[in-house]
Amino acid sequence: MPGILIIAEHLNGSIARISKEIVGAASGLKEGFEGRLFVVVLSNGDARLSDEMNLEGVDEVINVNVGSDHFDSSIYEDVIIEISHKLQPSLILFGHTANGMACAAAIAARLGTGYASDIIDMQFVDGQLTATRSAHAGKIQQELVFPNKNVVTLTIRGATFRAPEVEGDASLTQQDYEGMDLGGGIEHIEYIAPSTAGVDISKADVILSIGRGIHSPDNIPRFAAIAEKLDVTLGCSRPFADAGILPKAHQVGQSGTVASTCKLYIAIGISGAVQHMYGMKHVDSIVAINIDPNAPIFDAAKYGSCADSLEVANALEALLESS
Amino acid sequence: METRELFWSLDSLEIALFYMVGVISILCFLYGCWLHFRKYQNVRPASGHIAWRASIVKLFSDLLSHRTLVRRDKLAGIAHAAIFFGFIFAAIGTTIIFIDYDFVQPILGYSFWKGDFYLVFSLVLDLGGAALIVGLIAMIWRRWIIRPAKLNYDRTYSEAASAQPAIQHWRWEDHVFLWTLLIISISGFLIEGLRIYSEQPEWARWSPVGNLVAQLYAAAGLQLHTADVLRVWGWWAHGVLALAFTAAIPWYKAKHIISVLGSLLLRDTKPLSRLPSEPENAENVGVAVISDFNVKDVFDFDACTKCGRCHEACPATTTGYPLSPRDLILDLRTANAKPSSGLIAIESVIDERTLWSCMSCGACQDICPVGIEPPSKIVKMRRNLVDQGKFEPLLQATFTSLSDVGNSFGESPRKRSAWVNELEFPVKDIREQPAKHLWFVGDYASFDPRNQVVSRTFARLLKAASVDFALLHEGEHSAGNDIRRAGEEGLYHMLAEHNLEQMNAAQSFDKILTTDPHSYNTIRNEYPEYQDVAEIEHYTSTLVGLLKGGQLKVTKPLNRRVTFHDPCHLGRLNGGYDAPREVLELIGCEIVEMPRNRDNSFCCGAGGGRIWMADMPGEKPSANRIKEAASLTDIDCFVTCCPKDLNMFEDANKTTDHTGEFTVSDIAELVAEAVELDRLSISDVPSLLEKIIDKSSQIVADSILYRLNAGLGLHSNAQQPEAPTQLTETTTKSIPAISDKVPATPTGPQSFPKESSGGTGLGAAHEPADVIPYQELHVTQKELRKMEWGALAPVEAAVLPTYDLPEKGKHRILVAVKHVGVLDDDFQITGSDFGALSGSFDYKINEWDESAVELALLLSEKLGECEVVVVTVGNEGSESSLRKALAMGADRGVRLWDDSLVDADPITIARGLAGVAKQEQPDLILCGVQSADLGYGSTGTAMAAILGMPHSASVTDCDWDGESRLILRRELEGGTQHCFSLAAPAVLTIQTGSNQPRYATMRMIKQAKKKTIELVDGACLDDGSSGFVVNRVYKPVTEKATMISDGADEVAAFIVKKIKEVREG
């Protein structure tokens, strides 16, 4: 079994975190295969990108100079297919990202490999590759197999696997792409960075959110300061935004913003009204602090406490001061 | 003989001149009236419910009693009465003289204007004239010295500049009107005084005011010949001025004298509480141009006297929203100046934000002394805005929710009665069993957690009082009151029809009860327009009956000081002021009224659909109201009897920080306290026993079944009982970290999943609930096409049976959409594939695909001559999503299906869509990035590869001139956008958020029914081109919150730790 091929992503000179996580995911499978773990980086020849992918478990990093650092799905597809013909991997891995979704399925269709996306677990069961994904807003999980497919292409969910912390001793090779006309399909224009002014709940990974349970709007500045010290985004439930005490951009909920990329949501003094939950109940890790043990937020939260919100503020301030 | 000479000192020429002036004046007056009537002819006839006889009686009764004018402004009411009656007497007096002099005398040869009649006449007119002067002076004083705020026309909420010309005109006419009348009246007395001074008739005291003036002249030593001269000039001046005033009546403020007759006469018997339906065969939906209004509306525009009472009463105006009913009416009047004004578009006169500010509370129409009805006009104008798609996204989300699932919360209809589960007794289902009362619960009382508490309390009160009641349970949809007032008439109709069908199909009931004034209003007043409906009672009336009748006994009178807030839809709109107060008295509360109570109650701000819209800047009406309550001395409780009120005022109480002073409670909760509900036994013992027996027998049966199956080595598909929740931080079998996993020993596809430790013997360890044993794989196994290096198996577009399609025009865009099911929380897995997920699904169009459709429509509108075709791979039910896209504006639909496709993976779907694309030959193919149910995020990209087309994923913006290149932006992780150009034709997968999919009104949905959907057989798709096979499907373990310490220090440390974990991955 010849091995695993990982296609790395990068932007603005650094490797995307997910590519490293995939290495972590794949190295666990290597023992099931008897093969090597390859990483391919398409770039403008920047060797530092290859260095970043030299992680524990990687056997070879191939840097292909395609004359550009910008993701171009047609280039990626052509190059990856050509490299795959040479290396003949059994498993081709992408991140389930904007880039991954733009080319992984295309490669699978062009080659006829097995294919599944947004994978959260991979196992070998009886010599067969088994991939797991979730569906229906996480209520269901599917276990997938790929009989008759000697080659399988998968896209891997981010923030699911652990990236290796240790450097590897991969061999680093450089290739110049000699092949068909590159480009033509896509012509890069520019990148537009998101506006940093103001608050963007939808892009916040950690949110400290406050509700009426903090007793008085006068206490908001304290929580805002705590959020700033913790380097997390301040969110709130509807009343504060309505009263104009906090800008609307802070409001999490059905009529505010959905915390779509949030990984950790800390709700203080929020009871969990239906409209608020709409904006955050999907978050993987929710810590809810509410003096009312029957508050609906505890149905969505992973961790809960009935501590008093102001006392928690005191404790947080003390902690942050000391550190 | 007591009389006076009419044309003293005038020769026949001068009399003729006078008559000529008179005739000109009357002609001018008539002409002015005629111009108005011509305007009225361009609008629709009066609709609405006018009871003519009663209306005429009410007209006279209201005018003569002046009851509508003394409300909330006694000074203005009395002063106006003085002016009104004084003016009427003067007018009648003049008419009498006219009749006597110009008809009776010449024709019949005698005069009646003499003798005692003349004396009484003189007295009445003098007193009337005096009253007129007093009234006018009072009004002038009020306008110039007192300056009430409601008479200030300045607008704080909109561009003052554009309204200035009109405002200047209004101020001018206000003063001209008063001063002119005053001058006419005073000059009249001055001249009368001159006459009396000169002629000294014996009966002078019968003209007391004139007599007084004459005595003043005497005291001043006025020369008689001077008096004569003054009298001549004065007479002409007074006469011409009076005739000029008469002529001018229809041209300015004075016209209210006539137009008010129209506005009062044409009053609807139930304005706002029963809205008018749309007229048949109307060209526009609602009101788009002035001529879409009706006769009553235009009378209303002309009748407004700018008294400002509505301006003062309106909660929107008071809290700084961009709406004043007075300004709305006046702006429409200004716009409707000419007969040709019928063509003027409303959007050039009234700002959208003004129309959306209205809370449908009815305060304006309630207080208007001349019967103007602004709210129904606003609703009619909103109907047109809705038809044009001009409303905010939040409101659109509500429309969509109501139309998809019949409630505004976006919750599955199956959850509508979930609130009853916590009751100690079962609640009857009217669809199965008859009951005396049908309790129509309403959205908020069903879904909102705070109001669910009230619902349960009321349910327990009914139970304690042995009231026989039942619910429609899942059959109930929102009554539709507010959606109607928000202007979505078609959706209202759909909801009302649904509820009526449910009630018709249900078992028998006598009466309907409700805790929701909004539902109460529409079922009571508007549903009967469709068919007869049972009588409906608001629960406050029910409670009065139960308390007075003894079914609920007050054992603990509350002895509290409370204030009561009259809900708009119960009080003002339906006259229900007394029942709640009676209840409060019966339970021992002392009612301290807020200054604005009963008909003057101040709206909480949630009505008219505003609860579904973003707040406008400024104070919230509910905060304004709470502050009013807080100004009362020492009240314990603010009492509500409406679900929306409870929400709004509890919130406001917290944000205005008055929670320490008084609580906000629903009246049912107070009653529950007073009757000590928690001490009464209300659970049904027999049914509790039943529940226990059911539950234990189920547990026994399950356990036996499991062991049998395990023992026999069979795989049962019975669902296991829930595992005890293992609450540790890291247990989720759903997302293990691969790096520390050891590959499981190969056990073959037919073994039990690895989590089971107990093997297959009897007495096996209890299997965790997340793993449902699957069926034999050979039942569901599909074959995949073999692929290996050296023998590739590229996926090809399906060769589908050809179907009819029109010849391609300039451009064609193909959009792939999916009909996705949202899985309910209580579902069961009965097999290993998705087709066997027997659970409840709520279906709708995938929202990413909706954005794709919207983009296609925007592009096609820009390009012109572009056909938008929507395609789906789905069963018959999926046609509703195609229809939705067609209603939005797509031209044609294609549905590809075969039953073998029920589990199709994205590669197979892409193959099919590519097959359709080969026939359609589109210039652009769009689909959503992913679907909300399975979220593969792959179909579009796979389709592009199969077709060999350029492609991009996660596109947020697309600029296309129809030629060979697209300028695109796609969204990367972290929010960065990547701008680039791509060759066309191409396949794009579209991200949500870059556009707001347009709302398809009921009207557009109806029209779309004529568009075609072609059905294509997809049997050839299932040839093994799939990318995967599903081995099994299972429910992952979910957890309730793990409770960590209540100690603040531990919690703080925990929070910091969690943040670190996430940040460091």
Boltz contact constraints between the chains, C-beta under 6 A:
constraints:
  - contact:
      token1: [A, 24]
      token2: [B, 739]
      max_distance: 6.0
  - contact:
      token1: [A, 25]
      token2: [B, 738]
      max_distance: 6.0
  - contact:
      token1: [A, 28]
      token2: [B, 738]
      max_distance: 6.0
  - contact:
      token1: [A, 28]
      token2: [B, 739]
      max_distance: 6.0
  - contact:
      token1: [A, 28]
      token2: [B, 741]
      max_distance: 6.0
  - contact:
      token1: [A, 32]
      token2: [B, 743]
      max_distance: 6.0
  - contact:
      token1: [A, 88]
      token2: [B, 789]
      max_distance: 6.0
  - contact:
      token1: [A, 97]
      token2: [B, 973]
      max_distance: 6.0
  - contact:
      token1: [A, 98]
      token2: [B, 954]
      max_distance: 6.0
  - contact:
      token1: [A, 98]
      token2: [B, 972]
      max_distance: 6.0
  - contact:
      token1: [A, 101]
      token2: [B, 937]
      max_distance: 6.0
  - contact:
      token1: [A, 101]
      token2: [B, 953]
      max_distance: 6.0
  - contact:
      token1: [A, 102]
      token2: [B, 953]
      max_distance: 6.0
  - contact:
      token1: [A, 105]
      token2: [B, 938]
      max_distance: 6.0
  - contact:
      token1: [A, 105]
      token2: [B, 941]
      max_distance: 6.0
  - contact:
      token1: [A, 105]
      token2: [B, 942]
      max_distance: 6.0
  - contact:
      token1: [A, 106]
      token2: [B, 941]
      max_distance: 6.0
  - contact:
      token1: [A, 106]
      token2: [B, 945]
      max_distance: 6.0
  - contact:
      token1: [A, 108]
      token2: [B, 1027]
      max_distance: 6.0
  - contact:
      token1: [A, 109]
      token2: [B, 795]
      max_distance: 6.0
  - contact:
      token1: [A, 109]
      token2: [B, 942]
      max_distance: 6.0
  - contact:
      token1: [A, 109]
      token2: [B, 945]
      max_distance: 6.0
  - contact:
      token1: [A, 109]
      token2: [B, 946]
      max_distance: 6.0
  - contact:
      token1: [A, 110]
      token2: [B, 794]
      max_distance: 6.0
  - contact:
      token1: [A, 110]
      token2: [B, 945]
      max_distance: 6.0
  - contact:
      token1: [A, 111]
      token2: [B, 792]
      max_distance: 6.0
  - contact:
      token1: [A, 112]
      token2: [B, 787]
      max_distance: 6.0
  - contact:
      token1: [A, 112]
      token2: [B, 792]
      max_distance: 6.0
  - contact:
      token1: [A, 112]
      token2: [B, 793]
      max_distance: 6.0
  - contact:
      token1: [A, 112]
      token2: [B, 794]
      max_distance: 6.0
  - contact:
      token1: [A, 112]
      token2: [B, 795]
      max_distance: 6.0
  - contact:
      token1: [A, 113]
      token2: [B, 787]
      max_distance: 6.0
  - contact:
      token1: [A, 114]
      token2: [B, 1027]
      max_distance: 6.0
  - contact:
      token1: [A, 114]
      token2: [B, 1028]
      max_distance: 6.0
  - contact:
      token1: [A, 115]
      token2: [B, 907]
      max_distance: 6.0
  - contact:
      token1: [A, 115]
      token2: [B, 1027]
      max_distance: 6.0
  - contact:
      token1: [A, 116]
      token2: [B, 1028]
      max_distance: 6.0
  - contact:
      token1: [A, 117]
      token2: [B, 936]
      max_distance: 6.0
  - contact:
      token1: [A, 117]
      token2: [B, 937]
      max_distance: 6.0
  - contact:
      token1: [A, 117]
      token2: [B, 938]
      max_distance: 6.0
  - contact:
      token1: [A, 120]
      token2: [B, 735]
      max_distance: 6.0
  - contact:
      token1: [A, 121]
      token2: [B, 736]
      max_distance: 6.0
  - contact:
      token1: [A, 124]
      token2: [B, 743]
      max_distance: 6.0
  - contact:
      token1: [A, 126]
      token2: [B, 746]
      max_distance: 6.0
  - contact:
      token1: [A, 126]
      token2: [B, 748]
      max_distance: 6.0
  - contact:
      token1: [A, 135]
      token2: [B, 934]
      max_distance: 6.0
  - contact:
      token1: [A, 136]
      token2: [B, 823]
      max_distance: 6.0
  - contact:
      token1: [A, 136]
      token2: [B, 933]
      max_distance: 6.0
  - contact:
      token1: [A, 139]
      token2: [B, 823]
      max_distance: 6.0
  - contact:
      token1: [A, 140]
      token2: [B, 1033]
      max_distance: 6.0
  - contact:
      token1: [A, 141]
      token2: [B, 734]
      max_distance: 6.0
  - contact:
      token1: [A, 141]
      token2: [B, 1034]
      max_distance: 6.0
  - contact:
      token1: [A, 141]
      token2: [B, 1036]
      max_distance: 6.0
  - contact:
      token1: [A, 142]
      token2: [B, 1030]
      max_distance: 6.0
  - contact:
      token1: [A, 142]
      token2: [B, 1033]
      max_distance: 6.0
  - contact:
      token1: [A, 143]
      token2: [B, 1031]
      max_distance: 6.0
  - contact:
      token1: [A, 143]
      token2: [B, 1032]
      max_distance: 6.0
  - contact:
      token1: [A, 144]
      token2: [B, 1028]
      max_distance: 6.0
  - contact:
      token1: [A, 144]
      token2: [B, 1030]
      max_distance: 6.0
  - contact:
      token1: [A, 145]
      token2: [B, 1029]
      max_distance: 6.0
  - contact:
      token1: [A, 145]
      token2: [B, 1031]
      max_distance: 6.0
  - contact:
      token1: [A, 146]
      token2: [B, 1028]
      max_distance: 6.0
  - contact:
      token1: [A, 147]
      token2: [B, 784]
      max_distance: 6.0
  - contact:
      token1: [A, 148]
      token2: [B, 784]
      max_distance: 6.0
  - contact:
      token1: [A, 148]
      token2: [B, 786]
      max_distance: 6.0
  - contact:
      token1: [A, 149]
      token2: [B, 784]
      max_distance: 6.0
  - contact:
      token1: [A, 149]
      token2: [B, 787]
      max_distance: 6.0
  - contact:
      token1: [A, 150]
      token2: [B, 788]
      max_distance: 6.0
  - contact:
      token1: [A, 160]
      token2: [B, 735]
      max_distance: 6.0
  - contact:
      token1: [A, 161]
      token2: [B, 738]
      max_distance: 6.0
  - contact:
      token1: [A, 162]
      token2: [B, 737]
      max_distance: 6.0
  - contact:
      token1: [A, 162]
      token2: [B, 739]
      max_distance: 6.0
  - contact:
      token1: [A, 185]
      token2: [B, 950]
      max_distance: 6.0
  - contact:
      token1: [A, 185]
      token2: [B, 983]
      max_distance: 6.0
  - contact:
      token1: [A, 186]
      token2: [B, 980]
      max_distance: 6.0
  - contact:
      token1: [A, 186]
      token2: [B, 982]
      max_distance: 6.0
  - contact:
      token1: [A, 187]
      token2: [B, 981]
      max_distance: 6.0
  - contact:
      token1: [A, 188]
      token2: [B, 980]
      max_distance: 6.0
  - contact:
      token1: [A, 189]
      token2: [B, 979]
      max_distance: 6.0
  - contact:
      token1: [A, 189]
      token2: [B, 980]
      max_distance: 6.0
  - contact:
      token1: [A, 190]
      token2: [B, 979]
      max_distance: 6.0
  - contact:
      token1: [A, 191]
      token2: [B, 976]
      max_distance: 6.0
  - contact:
      token1: [A, 191]
      token2: [B, 978]
      max_distance: 6.0
  - contact:
      token1: [A, 192]
      token2: [B, 977]
      max_distance: 6.0
  - contact:
      token1: [A, 193]
      token2: [B, 976]
      max_distance: 6.0
  - contact:
      token1: [A, 194]
      token2: [B, 975]
      max_distance: 6.0
  - contact:
      token1: [A, 203]
      token2: [B, 975]
      max_distance: 6.0
  - contact:
      token1: [A, 206]
      token2: [B, 1059]
      max_distance: 6.0
  - contact:
      token1: [A, 206]
      token2: [B, 1062]
      max_distance: 6.0
  - contact:
      token1: [A, 212]
      token2: [B, 654]
      max_distance: 6.0
  - contact:
      token1: [A, 230]
      token2: [B, 1059]
      max_distance: 6.0
  - contact:
      token1: [A, 239]
      token2: [B, 651]
      max_distance: 6.0
  - contact:
      token1: [A, 239]
      token2: [B, 655]
      max_distance: 6.0
  - contact:
      token1: [A, 242]
      token2: [B, 615]
      max_distance: 6.0
  - contact:
      token1: [A, 243]
      token2: [B, 655]
      max_distance: 6.0
  - contact:
      token1: [A, 255]
      token2: [B, 394]
      max_distance: 6.0
  - contact:
      token1: [A, 263]
      token2: [B, 1062]
      max_distance: 6.0
  - contact:
      token1: [A, 264]
      token2: [B, 1058]
      max_distance: 6.0
  - contact:
      token1: [A, 264]
      token2: [B, 1062]
      max_distance: 6.0
  - contact:
      token1: [A, 266]
      token2: [B, 1055]
      max_distance: 6.0
  - contact:
      token1: [A, 296]
      token2: [B, 449]
      max_distance: 6.0
  - contact:
      token1: [A, 298]
      token2: [B, 1041]
      max_distance: 6.0
  - contact:
      token1: [A, 301]
      token2: [B, 1041]
      max_distance: 6.0
  - contact:
      token1: [A, 303]
      token2: [B, 1041]
      max_distance: 6.0
  - contact:
      token1: [A, 303]
      token2: [B, 1042]
      max_distance: 6.0
  - contact:
      token1: [A, 303]
      token2: [B, 1044]
      max_distance: 6.0
  - contact:
      token1: [A, 304]
      token2: [B, 1041]
      max_distance: 6.0
  - contact:
      token1: [A, 304]
      token2: [B, 1043]
      max_distance: 6.0
  - contact:
      token1: [A, 305]
      token2: [B, 1044]
      max_distance: 6.0
  - contact:
      token1: [A, 305]
      token2: [B, 1046]
      max_distance: 6.0
  - contact:
      token1: [A, 305]
      token2: [B, 1051]
      max_distance: 6.0
  - contact:
      token1: [A, 306]
      token2: [B, 1046]
      max_distance: 6.0
  - contact:
      token1: [A, 307]
      token2: [B, 1046]
      max_distance: 6.0
  - contact:
      token1: [A, 307]
      token2: [B, 1048]
      max_distance: 6.0
  - contact:
      token1: [A, 307]
      token2: [B, 1051]
      max_distance: 6.0
  - contact:
      token1: [A, 311]
      token2: [B, 1048]
      max_distance: 6.0
  - contact:
      token1: [A, 312]
      token2: [B, 1048]
      max_distance: 6.0
  - contact:
      token1: [A, 312]
      token2: [B, 1051]
      max_distance: 6.0
  - contact:
      token1: [A, 312]
      token2: [B, 1052]
      max_distance: 6.0
  - contact:
      token1: [A, 315]
      token2: [B, 1048]
      max_distance: 6.0
  - contact:
      token1: [A, 315]
      token2: [B, 1049]
      max_distance: 6.0
  - contact:
      token1: [A, 315]
      token2: [B, 1052]
      max_distance: 6.0
  - contact:
      token1: [A, 316]
      token2: [B, 1052]
      max_distance: 6.0
  - contact:
      token1: [A, 319]
      token2: [B, 1052]
      max_distance: 6.0
